[in-house]
Amino acid sequence: MTTIMIQHLFMFSIMGMLLRPVWCDSITVCEEDDGDLRVDCLLKANPNKINSYEFSWSSGSKQALINSNVSGLSAEEEFRKVNHVTELEPDGYRLTLSGYQDKLPHNTTYMCKITGEGASINVERDHLVPCGAVSVLQKCSWIITILLFLPFHAIT
């Protein structure tokens, strides 16, 4: 019985990893425990190449560049000292925006680009989800939840 469970866990883990890029959003926005805003851009980067990234948001008719490593582009003054971008493994970049809990526009479209490929998501300030495992399951398709619980159901 234990061998069957281990085989199912292994098989569904592999399937979950293969389906992740197809079934999860390319961009997620959440609020960290300390109140910082986190934007994960999970677009696939080009291997063996220096990738460019851009993070921006728009609200109403106003669009603002938050951070970029593209030559010639410059972030808005208000964002220059309050944001940080880190590379995610295996793909993507994470923007962390500090001290913006009270300054976020009510209805905002967050956008990111990695080497020309872009993604966007519309988020209402009052509906920001906390970062963590729960928000990952909310952002990913129901198929991943099924993959997590199916092996246990199959052996009972």
C-alpha positions in Angstrom: 0.0 0.0 0.0 2.8 2.4 0.8 4.6 1.6 -2.5 1.4 2.5 -4.4 1.1 5.8 -2.5 4.8 6.7 -3.2 4.3 5.9 -6.9 1.2 8.1 -7.1 2.9 10.9 -5.3 5.9 10.7 -7.6 3.7 10.6 -10.8 1.4 13.5 -9.8 4.4 15.6 -8.6 5.9 15.2 -12.0 2.6 16.1 -13.7 2.2 19.1 -11.4 5.6 20.4 -12.4 4.9 20.0 -16.1 1.4 21.6 -15.9 2.5 24.6 -13.7 3.4 26.9 -16.6 0.1 26.1 -18.4 -2.3 26.3 -15.5 -0.9 29.1 -13.3 -1.1 32.8 -13.9 2.0 34.4 -15.5 1.7 37.3 -13.0 0.6 37.3 -9.4 0.1 40.1 -7.0 -0.1 39.7 -3.2 0.6 41.4 0.1 3.4 40.2 2.3 3.2 39.9 6.1 5.0 43.2 6.6 2.6 45.0 4.2 4.9 45.1 1.2 3.4 44.6 -2.2 4.8 41.6 -4.2 4.5 41.1 -7.9 5.8 37.9 -9.3 6.3 37.8 -13.1 6.6 34.1 -14.0 7.2 34.4 -17.7 9.9 32.1 -19.1 13.2 33.8 -19.6 15.6 33.0 -22.5 18.3 30.6 -21.4 21.9 31.7 -21.7 20.9 35.2 -22.3 20.8 38.4 -20.3 17.0 39.0 -20.0 15.3 42.4 -19.7 12.4 43.0 -17.4 9.9 45.8 -16.8 7.3 46.3 -14.1 4.6 48.9 -14.3 1.1 49.7 -13.3 -1.8 51.7 -14.6 -4.8 53.1 -12.9 -7.4 55.0 -14.9 -5.4 56.9 -17.5 -2.2 57.0 -15.6 0.6 54.5 -16.2 3.8 54.4 -14.3 7.1 52.5 -14.7 8.1 51.0 -11.3 11.3 49.2 -12.2 13.2 48.1 -15.3 16.7 47.0 -16.3 16.1 48.1 -19.9 18.6 50.7 -21.1 17.0 54.1 -21.6 14.0 53.4 -19.3 13.8 55.0 -15.9 11.4 54.3 -13.1 9.1 57.1 -11.8 10.8 59.1 -9.1 8.3 57.9 -6.4 9.3 54.3 -6.9 13.1 54.6 -7.2 14.0 54.0 -3.5 11.1 51.8 -2.5 11.3 48.8 -4.8 13.5 45.8 -5.3 13.6 43.2 -8.1 15.0 39.7 -7.6 15.4 36.9 -10.1 13.3 33.8 -9.5 14.4 30.3 -10.3 13.8 28.6 -12.7 11.9 31.5 -14.4 10.8 35.0 -13.7 11.4 38.0 -11.6 9.9 39.3 -8.3 9.2 43.0 -7.6 8.8 44.0 -4.0 7.3 47.5 -3.4 7.8 48.7 0.2 5.7 51.3 2.1 2.8 51.4 -0.4 -0.1 49.9 1.7 -1.9 53.3 1.8 -0.8 54.6 -1.6 -2.1 51.8 -3.8 -4.7 52.9 -6.3 -8.1 51.3 -5.7 -8.3 49.4 -9.1 -4.9 48.8 -10.6 -3.5 46.8 -13.6 -0.1 45.4 -12.8 2.1 44.7 -15.9 5.4 42.9 -16.4 7.5 42.1 -19.4 10.5 39.8 -19.7 12.5 40.1 -22.8 9.5 41.5 -24.7 6.8 39.0 -23.6 4.3 40.5 -21.3 1.5 39.7 -18.8 -0.9 41.8 -16.8 -3.5 41.4 -14.0 -6.1 43.7 -12.7 -6.3 43.8 -8.8 -8.5 45.8 -6.5 -6.7 47.1 -3.4 -9.3 45.7 -1.0 -9.0 42.2 -2.6 -5.2 41.8 -2.3 -4.5 38.3 -1.1 -1.8 37.5 1.4 1.4 35.9 0.0 1.9 32.2 0.8 0.7 28.8 0.0 -3.0 29.7 0.1 -2.6 32.5 -2.5 -0.7 30.1 -4.7 -3.6 27.6 -4.7 -6.0 30.5 -5.4 -4.0 31.6 -8.4 -3.4 28.1 -9.9 -6.0 26.1 -11.6 -8.1 23.6 -9.8 -6.1 20.8 -11.5 -3.2 21.3 -9.1 -5.4 21.0 -6.1 -6.8 17.8 -7.5 -3.2 16.5 -8.1 -2.4 17.2 -4.5 -5.3 15.3 -3.0 -5.9 12.5 -5.6 -3.1 10.2 -4.4 -4.5 10.1 -0.9 -8.0 9.4 -2.3 -6.8 6.7 -4.6 -5.3 4.6 -1.8 -8.3 4.7 0.6 
